[in-house]
Each structure stands twice: as structure tokens, then as C-alpha cells.
């Protein structure tokens, strides 16, 4: 059993004990030691790490304290601040401005969602091995994994200095999630449909809240560690209640004053997060209080620059008691394309960019060799694949839906792909041909799932495609079952910071598929157009990410392993059927019985209270996914590279890089600092 499994099993065992029933003596802990990352066993009750007797802060804030504009730092921090250790062994220093860049008019997905808005009750530890406390300083879990009682840090404050308490969590749950006008059908990333009816939240006191689920929910804490946990740090009751009908009987007057919204619900979503807790909303409205290290002061709007300034009430410190973050301000510049952003990075105009294009690897390594101010680190990918290819089995055209649902079609399209060429051309020779499957060192690995149908074999491709689309026209292009020319519109969302290579990859795919008689055309769409077409179930095929590789990520993000278990275009209509769109704008398609049965097997995984049980049942799900080949993969991720300006400190040599770790958040940007 590998280290990952042993440690995670240890976490589950500890978290499945009712801590509150036990009260042994409290041991002594040294000052400013990181608090324990998991709930302690019943025979030892660890206390949170004691804060230092005196705290330090940025000179930028000290000036405001001296001027009487801010209370002293000790009054702004909670009783037990979260302690963040240096990941590079360096002592950080205060000051400066971090410069970053993004493309596609997307400051959120372009960089700042990963850099600043990943905060929740818990987080992954920096080594991606255990669950670590964050806004919560402890949690009690019932043995049946139905009840979770969170104890918040006392004295937490929003960026405007108002208390963050259990009331904020209850406001989100009672007045947003379960408000019929804001959310006709309650839904959230952390709340599966099977847990929705019968879920209850209870405020125990100002810093304690209990969640009670109708069914066992053994994966709940893991689901809160990254993006799914964002909701609990995004709904400041004291601010948002003025835009809520329940609390403001003059809300209609505010709607009229605004002039741009039709009703109070739209005004609420304009001033704060929408039902999905979209992180972009906190970057659009400087008035919205946040729990993040930095707060927006200049939204992007119609310009090219967005700015953030340190949150004076940020609730984390380093081991010496210095309030974080070290860096005073963040500035993001919107670049027209990746080429101009890369050039700015090479010229020393930027300190950090997210998702540098695979094709630019050589440029950056050459820059280091030439002595430029570039620093390259090599994180480990947690991904199962470099990309996933989706053919929408729920598409509205019954002819295409029938073809896409045929396993022989997907097998044939897979055999037609020259993955070795893609790896060389698109990924600079990094990686190996593979389908989407857990990595070889994952406890979820299924023998042969990653290698099936991956050889480039035109004869085998034609053999399988002939079973589905046997008829061809005079030019050798295949006809559909209806006798008409069969053409697939393949969509690429062209403004994704993490998908800079998608267009290039799909252009190669189009050539491979044409060689076996399948006509595919590229549709390159910006995010808003893509999202609207997705809601209407108008996307026939698409390329996207390849989650579910390292450790137990396949359990936590099974979008490619179980029907309607996540954001997969291949089963778009089924996903809406399972989790209806509260606005009614998304098209729902009832899934066939086999898909319902397949999802039920995954649902059983999440209810298992132990990691051992979760792994055992997830392997059943994965075996079926192997047999059905829901989506097609390209290659295993090769060695990743991350680019920074050499003046940036606090960066470790390596880390796990992936969506579930909170991409950049796992290396704690609040402890980054500028050396000059």
C-alpha cells in the first residue's frame, strides 16, 4: 500500500470518530506550531497552535494603524490564526506588487481564481496527502459519516472587519441555497442530488455549525478541500442581506435604483455570488467583503488591468507571527493572445503566469540558459490525461446521438488518432499515449484501462467504424444511418487559460478522422457562446480536461468515469436531468436505465464511511467505465513546468498541480514574497 493510501486511510479513520464525546487532558504544544491537519483520535485532544505573543504586519497596514484607520493587528486576527509554513525554507518579506497576465478577458479562470479565491473550511495539505483545517479549526464526524460538526476559528473577520461566524454559513444555506426564488432546485458542487432532500444545517453557537445528511457521505471533507468548498467563504450575511427580500422590505426600491436588473434575485447575484458561487463576482464588485488574502480594488471592466490589495483582516500568519500575505498588491494584465503574454514573461514584465503553453517550454528553458530572470519549477500532474474528447450521447439529433452512443464508433475514432505525433507536435515530446484512467501509482488503477485502443491503427479504426457508418459517398466520406452526409461539429472553447493548445490539437484530430472517412469541422467559441450552447445541449463534440489521475482524485472528480457525475459534455443532457438547472434554461434528457444503474454504483462510493470501502467500490465503477469508454483520451501528462520571475520567493521545488488541489492554492500564494 503506497504512502498516499496509508495516510488517507489514517485521515478517514480519525475523521470517523465522534470527538466531542471525549475530553482527555490537553497536551502542551509549542508556540506557532501548525495545528493538527486532522481531527485527533479520542484518547488525545490536541489544542490549536498557540499564537505568538506579538504579531507583525505589513508596513502598508502599520501606517493605517498609526493614522487610526485600522485597529491593531492583534485585534484583526482570530484567536487562533491559521499558521502557514514556508514552502521554500525562506523567510518572507513584506511589500511589492505581483504582476501576472491572462488572456481571453478572463481574470478569474485566467489566473485569479487559482491565485486568490480558493478558501474553505478545509484544504488539502501542501503535500496532497491529508485534509488540513482552514476556516474551521476542528471537525467532529459521526461514525456513520452523516453528521459533520465544524468549529470555526474564533474572531475571524471579513475584509471589512465584520465578524465571520456560523451566521454566514447559515445565511448561505437557508437564505440562498434553499431559498425557492434564488434556487428553485437547491444545488451545489458539495451537495449531491442524493443528499439534497433531508439535508439540514444547524447553528450550535457563533462558531459552531452542524451539517446533517440524509445518507452517509464519506467523501464530504474531501469534496470541501478545493473548489467545491468555496461557497462557505463567499456569502457575507451582513452585506448581502440588504439585497435579500427576506431582510429588506424596500428591496424593490433598490431594484429600481439600479436600473439594470429585472428583480431582486438578479440584484442579489449582481452584488454577490450567484447560485454557483462564481468567483468572478468577487472580482467585479469591490464592495463585496471577502475572506481572501487580497481584495479587488480595480475590476477589469472594459479595461485591460485588474488590481487587488492586501486584505487587512486576513486570518493567516507565518511561523514567526507575521500576518500574511507578504505581497501588498496584485495586478493582472489582459493580453490579446498567449504569444504576447509569453513575450512579456520572457522580458521580465511579469512575475507569474498560469498554464504556460506546452509549446513554449523550449522558449522558457532557453531563457533560463541565457541568464534571463526566469525561474522554472516542475510540479507533478495529478491528471489522468492531457485532454478528453467528448461525443455527446444526449445530443438532440437522434441520428448523431445514436452514433455517438455506439461503442464501436468511439473505439474506431480512438484507433484513428496518431497520439505519438500529437505528443511530439503539441506537447513537445512529453507524455505517453493513453486513455483517461487513474495513474499507475493510484490505488484506483485498473489494468489496461489506460492503454486500450491507443495504438494508431487505421485498419482497426475502419473496422470498427464500418460497423456503425458503413456507407460512404463518392469521396470516401461516411454517411449517417439516415443516408445523409455525416458531419460532426467539434467545439473548442477558445478563451480557456488552461486549454491554450486545444485548437492546435483538434486541427490534428480533424485530419486523422478525415483519413478514415469521418468529416469533422472545428467550431471555435468564446466562453459565453460556448456556455449558452452547452445549456441548450447544442454541442455535438468537444475537447476538455483530463481529471481523475493521481491518488483518489478519480473518486472526487469522476466526470469521465460515471454518467452524470460531473461536467462532461458526453452526457450533458443526463447531467441536467440529475441536477436540474434552477433557471430552467438548460435542456434535460432522461438517461437510459444502464446509465442510472452506473451512477448508482458511484453514489454507493460516496456513502462509504471508510477509504478502503470507497476504493473497493470505485474500482467497480472504473471497470465499467473501461468497458464503455465514455470519453477518449490522448496521452498521460508529461513533466509539467511552471514559470516564475526569479525575484519571486516562497515557491517549492515541486508539488501536485491539478484542479482538486486548488491549482496554485496548494503552494499557498499568501506566503509568496518578492525579493526585490
C-alpha positions in Angstrom: 0.0 0.0 0.0 1.5 3.3 -1.0 2.1 6.3 1.1 -0.9 8.2 -0.3 -3.3 5.4 0.6 -1.9 4.8 4.1 -2.1 8.5 5.1 -5.6 9.0 3.6 -6.9 5.9 5.3 -5.5 7.3 8.6 -7.4 10.6 7.9 -10.7 8.7 7.3 -10.3 6.6 10.5 -9.6 9.7 12.5 -12.4 11.7 11.0 -15.0 9.0 11.5 -14.8 9.3 15.3 -17.1 11.4 17.4 -14.6 13.7 19.0 -17.0 15.6 21.2 -17.7 12.6 23.3 -14.2 12.5 24.7 -12.3 15.1 26.8 -8.9 13.9 27.9 -6.2 16.1 29.2 -4.8 18.7 26.8 -1.1 18.2 26.0 1.3 21.1 25.7 2.2 22.3 22.2 5.0 24.7 21.2 4.2 28.2 20.1 3.1 28.8 16.5 3.2 25.1 15.6 0.8 24.3 12.7 -2.4 23.0 14.2 -3.1 19.3 13.5 -4.3 18.6 10.0 -7.0 16.0 11.0 -9.4 15.6 13.9 -7.4 13.8 16.7 -8.2 10.3 18.0 -10.4 10.0 21.1 -7.6 9.4 23.5 -5.7 12.7 22.6 -7.3 16.1 22.2 -4.8 18.4 20.6 -5.4 22.1 21.1 -4.8 24.6 18.2 -1.3 26.0 18.0 -0.8 28.9 20.4 -0.2 32.2 18.6 2.9 34.3 19.3 2.6 37.0 22.0 3.1 39.7 19.4 2.2 39.8 15.8 3.8 41.8 13.0 2.2 43.2 9.9 3.0 44.9 6.6 4.3 48.5 6.8 1.4 49.4 4.5 -1.0 48.4 7.2 1.1 49.7 10.1 0.7 53.2 8.6 -3.0 52.9 8.6 -3.0 51.7 12.2 -0.9 54.7 13.2 -3.3 57.0 11.4 -6.2 55.5 13.3 -7.7 54.0 10.2 -7.3 50.4 11.3 -7.3 48.6 14.7 -4.0 46.9 15.8 -3.1 43.7 14.0 -3.7 41.5 17.1 -7.4 42.8 17.1 -7.8 42.0 13.4 -6.6 38.4 13.7 -8.6 35.5 15.1 -7.7 34.0 18.5 -6.0 31.1 16.7 -4.7 32.3 13.4 -4.0 29.7 10.7 -0.3 29.2 10.6 1.2 28.8 7.1 4.8 27.4 6.9 7.3 28.5 4.3 7.4 26.0 1.4 10.9 27.1 0.2 12.7 27.4 3.6 13.0 31.2 3.1 11.7 33.9 5.4 9.3 36.1 3.5 9.5 39.9 3.5 6.7 42.4 3.1 5.9 44.6 0.2 5.7 44.9 -3.6 3.4 44.2 -6.4 3.0 40.8 -8.0 2.5 41.1 -11.8 0.6 38.5 -13.7 -1.1 38.1 -17.1 -4.0 36.3 -18.6 -5.8 36.0 -22.0 -9.4 35.9 -23.2 -10.8 38.7 -21.0 -10.9 36.1 -18.2 -9.2 37.3 -15.0 -10.9 34.5 -13.0 -10.0 31.3 -14.9 -7.0 33.1 -16.4 -5.2 33.3 -13.1 -7.0 34.8 -10.0 -9.4 32.0 -9.2 -6.4 29.8 -8.6 -4.3 32.6 -7.1 -6.7 34.1 -4.6 -10.2 32.6 -4.3 -9.6 29.1 -3.0 -10.6 29.3 0.7 -12.9 27.0 2.5 -13.5 25.2 5.8 -10.7 22.8 4.9 -7.9 22.5 2.3 -5.6 19.8 1.0 -2.3 19.8 2.8 0.6 21.1 0.7 1.8 17.6 0.0 -1.6 16.5 -1.2 -1.7 13.7 1.5 -4.1 14.8 4.2 -7.0 17.1 4.9 -5.9 20.3 6.6 -8.1 22.7 8.7 -8.6 26.2 7.3 -11.6 28.4 8.3 -12.5 25.6 10.6 -10.0 24.7 13.3 -11.6 21.3 14.0 -14.4 19.0 12.9 -16.3 16.2 14.6 -17.6 13.4 12.4 -20.2 10.8 13.3 -19.2 7.1 12.8 -21.8 6.7 10.1 -20.5 9.8 8.2 -23.9 11.5 8.3 -23.1 14.3 10.7 -20.2 16.8 10.5 -19.8 19.5 13.2 -17.4 22.3 12.2 -15.8 24.5 14.8 -14.7 27.8 13.2 -11.8 29.9 14.4 -13.0 32.4 16.9 -12.5 36.0 15.8 -12.4 35.5 12.0 -13.4 38.7 10.1 -14.4 39.6 6.6 -12.2 42.1 4.7 -14.4 45.0 6.0 -13.7 44.0 9.6 -17.1 42.4 10.3 -17.2 39.0 12.0 -17.3 35.8 10.0 -19.4 33.4 12.0 -21.8 30.5 11.8 -24.5 33.0 10.8 -22.7 33.5 7.4 -22.8 29.8 6.7 -26.5 29.5 7.8 -27.3 32.5 5.6 -25.9 30.8 2.6 -27.7 27.5 3.3 -31.1 28.8 4.4 -31.4 32.1 2.5 -29.6 31.2 -0.7 -29.2 27.5 -1.3 -32.7 26.7 0.0 -34.4 29.9 -1.0 -37.1 29.0 -3.6 -36.8 32.2 -5.5 -33.0 32.2 -5.7 -32.7 28.4 -6.0 -35.9 26.7 -7.2 -33.9 23.5 -7.0 -31.2 23.5 -4.4 -27.9 22.6 -5.9 -24.2 23.0 -5.1 -20.9 21.3 -6.0 -20.6 19.9 -2.5 -24.2 18.7 -2.2 -25.0 15.7 -4.4 -28.6 15.4 -5.6 -28.9 12.3 -3.4 -28.1 14.3 -0.3 -30.3 17.3 -1.1 -33.7 16.2 0.3 -33.4 15.9 4.0 -30.1 17.8 4.4 -30.1 20.1 7.5 -27.8 22.6 8.9 -27.9 23.8 12.5 -26.1 26.7 14.2 -24.9 25.4 17.6 -23.3 28.7 18.6 -21.5 31.6 17.0 -18.5 29.5 15.8 -20.1 26.0 15.5 -22.3 24.6 12.8 -23.5 21.1 12.2 -24.4 19.5 8.9 -26.7 16.5 8.9 -27.0 14.5 5.7 -29.9 12.0 5.0 -27.4 9.5 3.8 -23.8 8.6 4.7 -21.4 11.0 3.0 -17.9 9.6 3.5 -16.3 11.8 0.9 -17.7 15.1 2.2 -14.5 16.5 3.7 -12.5 15.6 0.6 -15.1 17.4 -1.6 -14.6 20.6 0.5 -10.8 20.7 0.2 -10.7 22.6 -3.1 -13.1 24.5 -5.4 -16.2 22.7 -4.1 -15.7 24.3 -0.7 -15.7 27.9 -1.9 -19.4 28.5 -1.0 -18.7 28.8 2.7 -16.3 31.8 2.3 -18.4 33.7 -0.3 -21.7 34.8 1.4 -21.2 37.7 3.9 -24.6 37.9 5.5 -24.1 41.5 6.9 -23.5 42.8 3.4 -25.8 40.6 1.2 -28.9 40.8 3.4 -29.5 44.4 2.2 -30.1 42.8 -1.3 -32.2 40.0 0.0 -36.0 40.1 0.1 -36.3 38.3 3.4 -34.3 41.0 5.2 -35.1 44.2 3.2 -38.8 45.1 2.7 -37.6 48.0 0.5 -35.7 45.8 -1.9 -37.9 46.8 -4.9 -36.7 50.4 -4.4 -33.1 49.2 -4.8 -34.0 47.3 -7.9 -35.5 50.4 -9.4 -32.4 52.5 -8.4 -30.1 50.0 -10.0 -32.0 50.2 -13.3 -30.2 47.3 -15.0 -31.8 44.3 -13.2 -35.4 43.0 -13.5 -35.9 41.7 -9.9 -34.3 41.3 -6.5 -32.8 38.0 -7.4 -30.8 39.5 -10.2 -29.7 42.3 -8.0 -28.6 39.9 -5.3 -26.5 38.0 -7.9 -25.0 41.3 -9.2 -23.9 42.4 -5.8 -22.7 39.0 -4.6 -22.0 35.5 -5.8 -24.6 33.8 -7.9 -26.1 30.4 -7.1 -23.0 28.7 -8.4 -20.7 30.9 -6.2 -18.9 32.2 -9.3 -15.5 33.6 -8.1 -15.6 36.2 -10.8 -18.3 38.1 -8.9 -15.9 38.9 -6.1 -13.6 40.4 -8.8 -16.3 42.5 -10.3 -17.6 44.3 -7.2 -15.1 46.0 -4.9 -17.8 46.4 -2.2 -18.2 42.7 -1.6 -16.4 41.6 1.6 -14.1 38.6 1.1 -12.1 36.1 3.2 -9.2 36.0 0.7 -5.6 37.3 1.1 -6.3 40.1 -1.5 -9.4 42.1 -2.3 -10.2 43.7 -5.7 -9.8 47.4 -5.8 -10.0 47.9 -9.6 -12.2 45.5 -11.5 -11.3 44.7 -15.1 -14.5 46.1 -16.5 -13.8 47.2 -20.1 -10.2 47.8 -19.5 -7.1 45.7 -19.6 -5.9 45.8 -16.0 -7.4 44.4 -12.7 -5.9 45.2 -9.3 -6.1 43.7 -5.8 -4.8 44.9 -2.5 -4.0 43.0 0.7 -6.9 42.2 3.0 -6.1 43.8 6.3 -8.2 41.2 8.2 -6.6 38.1 6.5 -6.6 35.4 9.2 -3.3 33.7 8.5 0.2 34.2 9.8 3.7 32.7 9.2 5.6 30.8 11.9 7.0 34.0 13.3 3.6 35.6 13.7 3.8 37.9 10.6 0.4 38.5 9.2 0.0 37.2 5.7 0.1 37.9 2.8 3.6 39.2 2.3 2.8 40.9 -1.1 0.9 44.1 -0.9 -0.8 44.2 -4.3 -1.6 42.0 -7.3 -2.0 43.4 -10.8 -3.3 41.4 -13.7 -3.0 42.4 -17.4 -5.2 41.1 -20.1 -3.1 40.1 -23.1 -4.5 39.7 -26.6 -3.0 36.2 -27.0 -0.6 33.7 -25.4 2.3 34.9 -27.6 2.2 38.4 -26.2 1.8 37.1 -22.7 4.8 34.8 -23.2 6.9 37.6 -24.6 6.0 39.8 -21.5 7.1 36.9 -19.2 10.4 36.5 -21.1 11.1 40.2 -21.0 10.7 40.2 -17.2 7.5 42.2 -17.2 5.5 39.6 -15.3 6.2 37.6 -12.2 3.9 34.7 -12.8 1.6 33.1 -15.4 -0.7 30.2 -15.0 -0.7 27.3 -17.5 2.2 28.3 -19.8 1.6 26.7 -23.2 3.2 23.3 -23.7 4.7 24.6 -26.9 6.6 27.4 -25.1 8.5 25.0 -22.9 11.7 25.3 -25.0 11.5 29.1 -25.1 11.5 29.4 -21.3 14.2 26.8 -20.7 16.3 28.6 -23.3 15.7 31.9 -21.4 17.0 30.3 -18.2 20.1 29.1 -20.0 20.6 32.7 -21.4 20.6 34.1 -17.8 17.2 35.8 -18.1 15.2 36.5 -14.9 13.2 33.3 -15.3 12.7 30.5 -12.7 11.2 27.2 -13.8 9.8 24.6 -11.4 8.5 21.2 -12.2 5.2 20.3 -10.5 3.7 16.8 -10.7 0.4 16.5 -12.6 -2.5 14.8 -10.9 -4.3 14.5 -14.2 -5.4 11.2 -15.8 -4.8 12.7 -19.3 -3.8 15.8 -21.3 -7.3 16.0 -22.8 -10.6 14.3 -23.1 -12.6 14.0 -26.3 -16.4 14.0 -25.8 -19.1 12.9 -28.2 -22.4 14.0 -26.8 -24.6 10.9 -26.3 -27.5 13.1 -25.3 -27.4 15.4 -28.4 -30.8 16.5 -29.7 -30.2 15.0 -33.2 -31.3 11.3 -32.7 -29.1 10.2 -35.6 -25.9 11.6 -34.2 -26.9 10.6 -30.6 -27.3 7.0 -31.8 -23.9 7.1 -33.5 -22.1 8.8 -30.6 -23.6 6.2 -28.2 -22.2 3.3 -30.1 -19.0 1.9 -28.5 -17.6 0.8 -31.9 -17.8 4.4 -33.1 -15.7 5.7 -30.1 -13.2 2.8 -30.4 -12.8 3.5 -34.1 -12.3 7.2 -33.6 -9.7 6.4 -30.9 -7.7 4.0 -33.2 -7.6 6.7 -35.8 -5.6 9.1 -33.6 -1.8 9.4 -34.1 -1.0 10.1 -30.5 2.7 9.9 -30.9 2.6 12.8 -33.4 0.3 14.8 -31.1 2.7 14.3 -28.2 5.6 15.5 -30.4 3.9 18.4 -32.0 1.6 19.7 -29.2 3.3 18.6 -26.0 7.0 19.0 -27.0 7.6 15.2 -26.8 6.3 15.0 -23.2 4.0 12.1 -22.2 2.8 8.7 -23.5 -0.3 7.6 -25.4 -3.2 6.8 -23.0 -6.9 6.8 -22.4 -8.3 8.5 -19.4 -7.7 6.3 -16.4 -6.2 6.6 -12.8 -2.4 6.7 -12.8 -0.3 3.6 -12.3 0.6 4.5 -8.7 -3.0 5.3 -7.8 -4.9 2.9 -5.5 -7.6 3.1 -8.2 -5.5 1.9 -11.1 -7.3 -0.6 -13.4 -5.0 -2.8 -15.5 -5.3 -2.0 -19.2 -7.7 0.9 -18.9 -5.1 3.4 -19.9 -3.7 1.5 -22.8 -6.7 0.1 -24.6 -7.4 1.4 -28.2 -4.4 3.8 -28.1 -2.3 2.4 -30.9 -2.5 4.3 -34.2 -4.1 1.7 -36.5 -6.1 2.9 -39.5 -7.2 -0.6 -40.3 -8.7 -1.2 -36.9 -10.3 2.3 -37.0 -12.0 1.4 -40.2 -13.0 -2.0 -39.0 -14.9 -0.5 -36.0 -16.3 2.5 -37.9 -17.6 0.2 -40.6 -19.9 -1.4 -38.0 -21.6 1.9 -37.4 -21.2 4.0 -40.5 -20.6 1.5 -43.3 -21.9 3.6 -46.2 -19.7 6.2 -47.9 -20.1 8.9 -50.7 -18.0 9.1 -53.8 -15.3 10.9 -51.9 -14.9 8.2 -49.3 -16.6 10.2 -46.6 -19.1 8.3 -44.4 -22.8 8.6 -44.5 -25.1 8.5 -41.5 -27.6 5.8 -40.7 -30.2 8.1 -42.5 -28.1 8.0 -45.7 -27.1 11.7 -45.4 -23.5 13.0 -45.2 -22.3 12.6 -41.6 -20.5 15.6 -40.3 -19.5 16.4 -36.7 -19.1 19.9 -35.4 -16.3 19.8 -32.9 -16.3 22.7 -30.4 -13.3 24.3 -28.8 -13.7 26.9 -26.1 -11.0 29.4 -27.2 -10.6 31.5 -24.1 -9.5 28.9 -21.6 -6.2 29.7 -19.9 -5.6 26.0 -19.3 -6.6 25.0 -22.8 -4.2 27.1 -24.9 -3.3 24.1 -27.1 -6.9 22.8 -27.8 -7.3 24.4 -31.2 -3.9 23.0 -32.4 -4.8 19.5 -31.1 -8.2 19.4 -32.7 -6.9 20.5 -36.0 -4.7 17.5 -36.0 -7.6 15.3 -35.0 -9.7 16.5 -37.9 -7.0 15.3 -40.3 -6.8 11.9 -38.7 -10.6 11.4 -38.7 -10.9 12.6 -42.3 -8.4 9.8 -43.3 -11.0 7.2 -42.0 -13.9 8.9 -43.7 -15.3 10.9 -40.8 -16.0 14.6 -41.6 -15.3 16.8 -38.6 -15.2 20.6 -38.6 -13.9 23.0 -35.9 -16.1 25.5 -34.1 -14.0 27.8 -32.0 -16.2 29.6 -29.5 -15.6 32.1 -26.7 -16.8 31.2 -23.2 -20.2 32.9 -23.1 -21.2 31.5 -26.5 -20.0 28.0 -25.5 -21.8 28.1 -22.2 -25.1 29.1 -23.8 -24.8 26.3 -26.4 -23.9 23.9 -23.6 -27.1 24.9 -21.6 -29.2 24.3 -24.8 -27.4 21.0 -25.4 -26.2 22.1 -28.8 -22.7 20.9 -28.5 -22.1 17.7 -30.6 -18.5 17.1 -29.6 -15.8 18.9 -27.5 -12.4 18.7 -26.1 -11.8 19.3 -22.4 -9.5 18.4 -19.4 -8.4 15.0 -18.1 -9.1 14.9 -14.4 -9.0 11.8 -12.2 -5.4 10.5 -12.2 -3.4 10.7 -9.0 -4.4 9.2 -5.7 -8.1 9.2 -5.1 -8.9 12.0 -7.5 -11.0 9.6 -9.5 -13.4 9.3 -6.6 -13.6 13.0 -6.1 -13.9 14.0 -9.7 -15.5 11.1 -11.6 -16.8 13.1 -14.5 -15.2 10.8 -17.0 -15.9 7.6 -15.1 -19.6 7.7 -14.2 -22.6 9.1 -16.1 -23.9 12.5 -15.0 -21.3 12.6 -12.2 -19.8 15.9 -13.3 -19.1 18.4 -16.1 -18.8 16.1 -19.1 -20.2 17.1 -22.5 -20.6 13.4 -23.4 -23.6 13.2 -21.0 -24.7 16.8 -20.9 -28.5 16.3 -21.0 -28.3 13.5 -18.4 -26.4 15.7 -16.0 -29.1 18.3 -16.2 -31.7 15.6 -15.6 -30.0 14.6 -12.4 -29.3 18.2 -11.3 -31.9 20.4 -12.9 -31.0 24.0 -13.8 -32.9 26.3 -11.4 -33.3 28.8 -14.2 -34.9 26.3 -16.5 -32.5 27.4 -19.2 -30.7 24.0 -19.6 -32.0 21.1 -21.6 -32.7 17.9 -19.7 -32.6 14.4 -21.2 -33.6 11.4 -19.2 -30.8 8.8 -19.2 -31.3 5.2 -20.1 -31.6 2.7 -17.3 -28.0 1.4 -17.7 -26.7 5.0 -17.1 -28.9 5.3 -14.0 -27.6 2.0 -12.7 -24.0 3.0 -13.4 -24.4 6.2 -11.5 -26.0 4.3 -8.6 -22.7 2.4 -8.3 -20.8 5.6 -8.0 -23.3 7.0 -5.5 -22.5 4.0 -3.3 -18.9 5.0 -3.3 -19.6 8.4 -1.8 -21.6 6.9 1.0 -18.9 4.6 2.2 -17.5 5.9 5.5 -14.0 4.4 5.1 -11.4 5.0 2.4 -10.9 1.3 2.0 -14.6 0.8 1.2 -14.6 3.7 -1.2 -11.7 2.4 -3.2 -13.2 -1.1 -3.4 -16.5 0.2 -4.8 -14.9 2.8 -7.0 -13.0 0.0 -8.8 -16.3 -1.5 -9.8 -17.3 1.9 -11.3 -13.9 2.2 -13.1 -14.2 -1.3 -14.6 -17.5 -0.4 -16.2 -16.0 2.9 -17.4 -13.2 0.9 -19.0 -15.7 -1.3 -20.8 -17.8 1.6 -22.0 -15.1 4.1 -22.9 -17.2 7.1 -22.2 -14.6 9.6 -23.4 -11.4 9.3 -25.5 -8.0 10.3 -24.1 -4.9 11.5 -25.8 -1.8 11.0 -23.5 -0.5 10.8 -20.0 0.7 14.2 -18.8 4.5 14.6 -19.2 6.7 16.5 -16.8 5.0 19.8 -16.1 6.7 23.2 -15.9 5.7 26.3 -14.1 7.2 29.7 -14.8 8.0 32.5 -12.4 10.2 35.6 -12.3 13.4 34.8 -10.4 12.7 37.6 -7.9 9.7 35.6 -6.5 10.3 33.7 -3.3 8.3 31.1 -1.4 8.0 28.7 -4.3 8.7 25.0 -3.6 10.6 22.7 -6.0 7.6 20.6 -6.8 4.0 20.0 -5.9 0.9 18.3 -7.2 -0.7 20.5 -9.8 -4.4 19.9 -10.5 -7.9 21.1 -10.1 -8.6 19.2 -6.9 -5.5 20.6 -5.1 -6.8 24.1 -5.8 -4.2 24.5 -8.6 -2.0 27.3 -7.3 -3.5 27.4 -3.8 -1.7 24.2 -2.8 1.5 26.2 -2.8 -0.1 28.9 -0.7 0.4 32.2 -2.6 -0.2 34.1 0.6 3.4 33.1 1.6 5.0 34.1 -1.7 7.1 37.2 -1.5 9.2 39.5 -3.7 13.0 39.5 -3.1 13.5 43.0 -4.6 
